[in-house]
Amino acid sequence: MKQKIIPIAAIFLVFILFLSACSSKESKSVCGNKIMEAGEQCDASGCTANQICTEKCKCETFSPPSLPE
């Protein structure tokens, strides 16, 4: 009986260590998920009226194209 307990305990310990390693990693910012995260100026919205939110979550001034005369 003792021989079965040791492998089960070892598997359990490895599983717990794996879970703790996964939860302790810092999450990276994901642009486009509509959640403002570290390093983002915007995320689909949040810029001023004359700015747009780029695909890199940075606000840039928007200048509309000029119309032909």
Beta strands, then each sheet from edge to edge (+ up, - down):
strand 1: 51-53
strand 2: 59-61
sheet 1: 1+ 2-
end
